[in-house]
């Protein structure tokens, strides 16, 4: 997912009045204020009530569902013939401002504080998930090279502790 495509897509969604938060690699880069690496996709968090309008806009711009075994109504990928991928994370906000991710009985959520992130991509101010949440969301799975890179960059920039699974003694690969 190229920088220009992210800026264009984010701008179109904002003009359409569809609030989104950048997550994943582009969310990390937004927090840092510059692109640190290439990204295979764009992770977006969107509220369930805005999902129909988001889908209409994306489908009208050439994106189509990209079926996979792990697609769910609250997490799916859309692909563009130009090669861009958008990984959509759908939340339903509860009375506390937490973003419930998937069925409530799953117990998965984005805490309300996670939505306070602000950053920029190519000079465009964007909403994104906070550095603290980005670090937390990088836990619970075997880290890949890009995860080590993202975590270390966030920890250094925001003076946050590095999670144990990303300790500086490990090289993380490439």
C-alpha positions in Angstrom: 0.0 0.0 0.0 1.7 3.1 -1.2 1.8 6.4 0.7 -0.1 8.3 -2.1 -2.9 5.6 -1.9 -3.2 6.0 1.9 -3.4 9.8 1.7 -6.0 9.6 -1.2 -8.1 7.0 0.6 -8.0 8.7 4.0 -8.9 12.1 2.4 -11.9 10.6 0.5 -13.2 8.9 3.7 -12.9 12.1 5.6 -14.6 14.1 2.9 -17.4 11.6 3.0 -17.8 12.0 6.8 -16.6 8.5 7.6 -14.4 8.5 10.7 -11.6 6.0 10.7 -8.5 5.3 12.7 -5.3 4.0 11.2 -4.0 0.8 12.9 -1.1 -1.6 12.1 2.0 -0.5 10.2 0.5 2.7 8.8 -0.8 3.6 12.2 2.7 3.2 13.6 4.1 5.4 10.8 1.4 8.0 11.4 2.4 8.2 15.1 6.1 8.6 14.1 5.2 11.1 11.4 7.0 9.4 8.5 7.0 6.2 6.6 9.5 3.7 8.1 9.0 0.8 5.7 6.8 -0.6 2.9 3.4 -1.8 3.9 1.4 -4.7 2.3 -1.9 -3.3 3.4 -3.7 -0.5 5.3 -5.4 -1.4 8.6 -8.5 0.7 9.3 -10.7 0.7 12.4 -14.3 1.8 11.6 -17.4 2.0 13.7 -20.1 -0.6 12.7 -22.7 2.2 12.0 -20.3 3.7 9.4 -19.5 0.4 7.7 -22.2 0.5 5.0 -21.0 3.9 3.8 -17.4 2.8 4.0 -18.2 -0.3 1.9 -20.1 1.8 -0.7 -17.2 4.2 -1.1 -14.6 1.5 -1.3 -16.6 -0.7 -3.7 -17.2 2.4 -5.9 -13.5 2.9 -6.0 -12.7 -0.6 -7.3 -12.2 -2.5 -4.1 -13.7 -6.0 -3.8 -13.8 -8.6 -1.0 -10.7 -10.7 -0.7 -12.0 -13.9 0.8 -9.9 -15.9 3.2 -10.5 -18.5 5.9 -10.1 -15.9 8.7 -12.6 -13.3 7.4 -15.3 -12.3 9.8 -18.0 -9.7 9.7 -15.9 -7.6 12.0 -12.6 -8.2 10.2 -12.1 -8.6 6.5 -9.9 -7.5 3.6 -10.8 -5.6 0.5 -8.5 -5.7 -2.5 -8.0 -3.3 -5.4 -6.9 -4.4 -8.9 -3.9 -2.0 -8.5 -2.7 -4.3 -5.7 -3.8 -2.3 -2.6 -5.2 -4.2 0.3 -7.4 -2.7 3.1 -7.7 -4.8 6.3 -10.9 -3.5 8.0 -11.5 -3.9 11.8 -15.1 -3.1 12.7 -16.0 -2.0 16.3 -19.2 -1.1 18.1 -18.7 1.6 20.7 -20.2 0.8 24.2 -21.2 3.3 26.8 -17.7 3.6 28.1 -16.2 4.5 24.6 -14.6 1.1 24.3 -14.6 -0.3 20.7 -16.1 -3.8 21.0 -14.4 -5.9 18.4 -16.5 -8.9 17.2 -19.2 -10.5 19.3 -19.2 -9.1 22.9 -18.9 -12.6 24.3 -15.4 -12.8 22.7 -14.2 -10.1 25.2 -12.1 -8.4 22.5 -12.1 -4.6 22.5 -10.1 -1.5 21.7 -10.0 0.5 25.0 -11.5 4.0 24.7 -8.1 5.5 25.3 -6.7 3.8 22.2 -8.8 6.1 20.0 -7.0 9.2 21.1 -4.0 8.8 18.8 -3.1 11.5 16.3 -0.4 11.5 13.7 0.4 12.4 10.1 1.0 10.6 6.9 2.8 12.7 4.2 1.8 15.9 6.0 -1.9 14.9 6.3 -3.1 14.9 9.9 -4.8 11.6 10.7 -6.6 9.8 13.5 -4.8 6.6 14.6 -4.5 4.4 17.6 -2.2 5.5 20.4 1.4 4.4 20.8 0.5 2.6 24.0 -2.3 0.6 22.3 -0.1 -0.1 19.3 2.5 -1.6 21.6 -0.1 -3.7 23.4 -1.6 -4.9 20.1 1.8 -6.3 19.0 1.7 -8.8 21.9 0.3 -12.4 22.0 1.7 -13.8 18.8 5.2 -14.7 17.6 6.8 -11.4 16.4 8.0 -11.0 12.8 10.8 -8.7 11.7 8.5 -5.9 10.9 6.9 -6.2 14.3 10.3 -5.8 16.0 10.9 -2.7 13.8 7.5 -1.1 14.7 7.8 -1.8 18.4 11.3 -0.5 18.8 10.5 2.6 16.8 7.4 3.4 18.9 9.2 2.6 22.2 12.1 4.9 21.3 10.0 7.8 20.0 7.5 7.8 22.9 9.8 6.6 25.6 7.7 3.5 26.3 8.9 0.2 27.7 9.5 -2.5 25.2 7.3 -5.6 25.8 9.3 -8.6 27.0 8.8 -10.6 23.7 10.6 -7.7 21.9 13.5 -7.4 24.3 16.6 -5.7 22.8 18.6 -8.9 23.1 16.6 -10.5 20.3 17.4 -9.5 16.7 13.9 -10.2 15.3 15.2 -11.1 11.9 14.5 -8.8 9.0 
